[in-house]
Amino acid sequence: MAAEDTSRDELVAAYADGTPIEELEQRYGLARADIERLIADEVRTPEPPARRAPAAIVAAALLVAGAGLAAALRLTDLMDGWVLAVAAVIALGLYALIAYGLWRGHRVAQILAVLGGAGAVLGGLNGQMLSLAVGAAVIALVLVPESARDWFARH
């Protein structure tokens, strides 16, 4: 097996050096199609591994999605009729887009999450402690961990 690997490596190296394929056919006793298949197998690049969002980003995205659901439910307490349905769907959709953007590593989503978190912190200063905690957590999860900063720097 090692001899086959060595001759295959030599064949690939000779091909890379520009040796005519006819000469390779004679030297290695292979058909043109076999040589082309060996070369194609050798130069095939593996698929890059799929990137996974860091745990901090997944947590921030879940918090944003939960905040969106809470916002949509709060709207149901404030309004009646079709306006309620439209406003709740729009709010939920915006939060979902931000959460998805965080998960995918989009810089705009990071900025919107930080601004939304700052708004939640400011709203929490009026006594809504849960809003304050969620807003602060989103800001911290998106800005503080190095893995989170790297996640957004690559896009």
C-alpha positions as CSV (number, residue, x, y, z in Angstrom):
1,M,0.0,0.0,0.0
2,A,2.8,2.4,0.8
3,A,4.4,1.7,-2.6
4,E,1.1,2.6,-4.3
5,D,0.8,5.8,-2.2
6,T,4.4,6.7,-3.2
7,S,3.8,6.1,-6.9
8,R,0.5,8.0,-6.7
9,D,2.3,10.9,-5.0
10,E,5.0,10.8,-7.7
11,L,2.4,10.8,-10.4
12,V,0.6,13.8,-8.9
13,A,3.9,15.6,-8.5
14,A,4.9,14.9,-12.0
15,Y,1.5,16.1,-13.3
16,A,1.8,19.3,-11.2
17,D,5.3,19.9,-12.6
18,G,3.8,19.9,-16.1
19,T,4.8,16.4,-17.4
20,P,2.7,15.6,-20.4
21,I,0.0,13.1,-19.7
22,E,1.2,10.9,-22.5
23,E,4.5,10.5,-20.7
24,L,2.7,9.7,-17.5
25,E,0.7,7.0,-19.3
26,Q,3.9,5.3,-20.4
27,R,5.8,5.8,-17.2
28,Y,3.1,4.5,-14.9
29,G,1.2,2.1,-17.2
30,L,-2.1,3.8,-16.6
31,A,-4.8,4.9,-19.0
32,R,-5.5,8.7,-19.4
33,A,-8.9,8.4,-17.6
34,D,-7.2,6.7,-14.6
35,I,-4.6,9.4,-14.4
36,E,-7.2,12.1,-14.6
37,R,-9.3,10.4,-11.9
38,L,-6.3,10.1,-9.6
39,I,-5.5,13.8,-10.1
40,A,-9.1,14.8,-9.6
41,D,-9.3,12.8,-6.3
42,E,-6.0,14.4,-5.1
43,V,-7.0,18.0,-5.8
44,R,-10.6,17.7,-4.4
45,T,-10.8,20.0,-1.5
46,P,-12.8,18.9,1.6
47,E,-15.8,21.0,2.6
48,P,-15.0,23.4,5.4
49,P,-16.7,22.4,8.6
50,A,-19.9,24.2,9.4
51,R,-19.5,27.1,11.8
52,R,-21.5,26.9,14.9
53,A,-22.6,29.9,16.8
54,P,-20.9,30.3,20.2
55,A,-22.9,29.5,23.3
56,A,-23.1,33.2,24.3
57,I,-24.7,34.1,20.9
58,V,-27.2,31.2,21.1
59,A,-28.2,32.4,24.6
60,A,-28.5,36.0,23.4
61,A,-30.6,35.0,20.4
62,L,-32.9,33.0,22.7
63,L,-33.2,36.0,25.0
64,V,-34.1,38.2,22.0
65,A,-36.6,35.7,20.7
66,G,-38.2,35.5,24.2
67,A,-38.3,39.2,24.5
68,G,-40.1,39.4,21.2
69,L,-42.6,36.9,22.4
70,A,-43.1,38.9,25.5
71,A,-43.5,42.1,23.5
72,A,-46.1,40.5,21.3
73,L,-48.0,39.3,24.4
74,R,-47.8,42.8,26.0
75,L,-49.4,44.2,22.8
76,T,-52.3,41.9,23.2
77,D,-53.0,43.6,26.6
78,L,-52.9,47.1,25.2
79,M,-55.0,46.9,22.0
80,D,-58.1,45.2,20.5
81,G,-59.0,44.2,17.0
82,W,-56.9,43.8,13.9
83,V,-54.4,46.5,14.9
84,L,-53.4,44.2,17.7
85,A,-52.8,41.3,15.4
86,V,-50.7,43.4,12.9
87,A,-48.7,45.0,15.7
88,A,-48.0,41.7,17.4
89,V,-46.9,40.0,14.2
90,I,-44.6,42.9,13.2
91,A,-43.0,43.0,16.7
92,L,-42.5,39.3,16.8
93,G,-41.1,39.3,13.2
94,L,-38.6,42.1,14.0
95,Y,-37.4,40.3,17.1
96,A,-37.2,37.0,15.2
97,L,-35.1,38.6,12.5
98,I,-32.7,40.1,15.0
99,A,-32.4,36.7,16.8
100,Y,-31.7,35.0,13.4
101,G,-29.2,37.6,12.5
102,L,-27.3,37.1,15.8
103,W,-27.3,33.3,15.2
104,R,-25.9,33.9,11.6
105,G,-23.3,36.4,12.8
106,H,-24.6,39.5,11.0
107,R,-23.1,42.8,12.4
108,V,-26.4,44.7,11.9
109,A,-28.2,42.3,14.2
110,Q,-25.4,42.8,16.8
111,I,-25.9,46.5,16.7
112,L,-29.7,46.2,16.8
113,A,-29.5,43.8,19.8
114,V,-27.2,46.2,21.7
115,L,-29.5,49.1,21.0
116,G,-32.6,47.0,22.0
117,G,-30.8,45.8,25.1
118,A,-29.9,49.4,26.0
119,G,-33.6,50.4,25.5
120,A,-34.6,47.5,27.8
121,V,-32.1,48.6,30.4
122,L,-33.5,52.1,30.3
123,G,-37.0,50.8,30.5
124,G,-36.0,48.6,33.4
125,L,-34.9,51.7,35.4
126,N,-38.6,52.4,35.8
127,G,-39.0,49.3,38.0
128,Q,-39.3,46.5,35.4
129,M,-36.4,44.5,36.7
130,L,-36.9,41.6,34.3
131,S,-36.6,44.0,31.4
132,L,-33.4,45.4,32.9
133,A,-31.9,42.0,33.5
134,V,-32.7,40.7,30.0
135,G,-31.4,43.9,28.3
136,A,-28.2,43.8,30.3
137,A,-27.7,40.1,29.6
138,V,-28.2,40.6,25.9
139,I,-25.6,43.4,25.8
140,A,-23.1,41.4,27.9
141,L,-23.6,38.2,25.8
142,V,-23.2,40.0,22.5
143,L,-20.3,42.3,23.4
144,V,-18.2,40.8,26.2
145,P,-17.1,37.2,25.3
146,E,-14.2,37.0,22.9
147,S,-16.0,34.2,21.0
148,A,-19.0,36.6,20.4
149,R,-16.7,39.4,19.2
150,D,-15.0,36.9,16.8
151,W,-18.3,35.7,15.6
152,F,-19.3,39.1,14.3
153,A,-15.8,40.1,13.2
154,R,-15.8,37.4,10.6
155,H,-18.9,38.7,8.8
